[in-house]
Amino acid sequence: MKKIFLQTVLFIFALAFIPPSVVAQDQPGFVGTWQGEWRNPSGYLYIANMQLSSASDGSILGKIHWTLKQSPHAEEQSKLGMTGTEFVSGTYDANSRVLTFAGISKADPNNILGLDKYKLLLAENSNVMGGITWNNGSWRGNFSLTRSENN
């Protein structure tokens, strides 16, 4: 429990020291493809490929393609490597660089996903983001991402 909290605090602290880079002025810095991982204290690990866009009203629209890599439950070991997609919607505060979004639906034929809520901080260089997720009410999920090299 303390380890996840410490990792999150260190991650956010590290974001403050990443030098800014030039970001296109016509679209928010979060737009694009992201890769990373989600963990929680009970032992789940998912690999994420996330695509985010900005709607005409400035809101966030996106999808997260998840792959289950680790589960603490014996009955889920046969599901390791399976995938599903969560569709998300939310907002971005440019002043604080915080993305707040939530899962609104999913394509999950293997029943490996739940819909989550996210509060992520975008680094000044717009190439790294991370933060916490609702994780069924505990806010102890840890999500960290880097911009895909394909952007």
N, C-alpha and C positions, 0 to 999 in steps of 0.2 A: 504494500500500500504506500509506504513512504518512498519506496524506490520509484514508482510511477510518478508521484508528485514531484520528487526531486528531478527526474528526467524532464518533466514538463517545464519546471521552473528554469532549469539549465538551458533547455531549448529556446525558451522565450528570451532569456538573458543573452544567448548567443546571437539571436536575431538582431539585437540592438547594435552589434558590432560588425555586421556585414555591410560593406560599403555600397552605397546606392549606385544603380546603373540607369542608363537612359531607358525610359519606357515610352512606348508610343502614346501620344497625347489623345488620340481619338478613341481609345478603348481602355477600360480599367485594367490595372496590372494583374488581376487575377484571371483574366480570360486566357484560355489555352488548355493544354493537356499537362496533367500532373501525375507523378508516380510516387508511391510511398507505402506506408504500413500503418495499420491500426492494431493496438494492443489494449488489453485490459488486465487488471490484477488477478482475475480468476484463471488466466492462462490462454485466452484466445489470441490468435494472431491471424490477421488477414492482410494480404497484399492488395493494394489499390491502384487502379488506373482511372483517374478522374478527368472528366472534360467539363469545363465551365465556360459559360458565355454570359453576356450581359443583354438583357431584354431592352426594348426601346424605352421602358420606364426606369431603367437603371437597376432593375432587380437581377438576381442571380438565377440562372437556369443551368442544370447540368445533370450528369449521370456519373455514377461511380461503379466501375466494373470490379467486383470483389472476387478474390480467390482465397478460400479457407486453407490456411497453412498449418494451424495448430489449434487443437481443442483439448480442454481438460477432461472431456467426457469420453469414456470408452465406447459408447454407442455411436459416437460421431467420427471415430477414426477412419471408417470406410468412406467418409465424405471429404477427407483431406484432398486438396487439389481441385475440388468442385468449385464452380463459379455461379455468380448471380449478379444482377444489376439493380442498383438503387437509383431512382430518379429524385433529384433534389431541387428545391426552390428556396429563395431567401433574399437577403439584403447585404449590401456592402456599405460600410461607413468609411469614406475616403479619409476623413480626419484621423480616425483611430486606426485605420487599416485593418479593421475587424470584419470578417465575413461571418454572418449568422444565417444558417440555413438548416433545412430539415428534409428528411426523406418524405416524399409524398406518394410514392408507389414503388413497386419492385417487380422485376421479372426474375423469379427465383424457383425454377423447376425442381431443384434439389433441397429446398427448404433449409438453406444455410444462413439466411439473412433476417434481420429485423430492421425496421425503419428507425433511424437515429436522428438526433439533433446535434448540430455542430456549432462551435465557436472557435474560429481560427484566426490567427494573426498572420498577416501577410508582411514579409520582410520588406525593408526599404528598397532592396534590389529587385523585388517582384519575382524572385527565383526560388524562394523557400517560403513555406507556410506550415503552421502547425498549431495545435491547441488541444482542447478537450471536447469530449462528446458526452451526450446524455447517458448512454450506456444503461438503459432501463431505469433512469432516475438517480443514479449515483454520481453522475458527472465525473466518472473515473476512467473513461476511455481516453486513450492518448493517440492522436492522429498526427503524423508528420509526413510532409510531402516536399518534393522538389520538382521544379519545372522540367518537363520532358525535353530531351534534346531535339525532338522533332518539331518544336514550336518555331 
